[in-house]
Amino acid sequence: MVEKDKIFNVFFRAKPAMMLVNLKNSKSEIYASSLAKQIDCTYSHVVKILQEMEKAGLINFQKQGRLNLLTLTKKGTDVADYIEKIRNVLSK
């Protein structure tokens, strides 16, 4: 773990927080399996967290064939923006 990330992890669970940030910053369509690889987490753990985020109104699942495309809601985008801002302040 990078030294500047340690203080961030004191305030936030890093993987769920970074899931939102990665979704916000994604330049292409993103699925749970690709998100799991990006944050170095198991697929089942990612899906469990994503389901909680969906219940909280932060993300939407959009069925595309056998896969579920992930998109952020307005609320999810706002939360991801705040997480990114806090992370940037803490890393200074």
N, C-alpha and C positions, 0 to 999 in steps of 0.2 A: 504494500500500500504506500502511495506517495505521501510524504509528510503532511502536505497541505490538505490532503483529503481526510486526515484523522479527525480534525476538529469538525468537519462537515458531518462525519459519521457520529459524532457526539449528539448532534441535534436531529439527524435524520437516519432512517434505515436506508443505506446507500442504494441497494438494488431497486426497491420500489421507486425511490425518488429519481434515479437515473432512467428507469423505464419511461417515466413521463417525459423527461428531458429528451431522451432518444426519439420518442415518438414525435415530439414537437420539432426536432431538428432533422427528421428523416426527409430525404430528398425524393424518395420513391415510396411505393406501397410497402407496408410492413405487416408482417404476420407474427404470431406468437413464437413460432420456431426461430425466425430470424432475430427477434428481440432477445430470446434466450441466449443465442450465441453472442450477441453484441454485449450483453452484460454478464456473461459467463455464469449462467444460472441454468438449472434444469428446466425443461419444458413444463413439467407438471407444476413446479413452484411458480413459474411465470403465469401460467393459466390461472392458478389459484389467486394470485395477486390481482391479475387483470379482472377476474370476476368480481372481486371486492371493489375495484376501481369503477367497474360498470355500475354496481349497485349505488356507489357514491355519485354517479353522474359525471365521471371524469372522462370516460372513454365509451366508444360504441364498437360493437362487433358487427361487421357487415359480411354476410355470407356470400362467398364467391366460389361456386363449385363446392369442392370439399374443404376449402380453406376459409378462415375468417379473417378478413382484412380489419386492421385496427385503425381507428381514427379517434382523435381527441375531440371532446366537446369544447364549447367556449370556456366552460368552467375548468376543464382539464388543461387547456392552453394557458389560462390565467395562472393556475397553480404551478405549471411547469415553468412559466416565466419567473414567478417568485422564487422557486427553487434555484433556478439558474442565477438570479441576482444575488441571493444569499450565498451561494457557492462562490461566486466571484468576489464578494466582499470578504469572505472568510479566507480566501486564498491569497489576499494581498499581503 
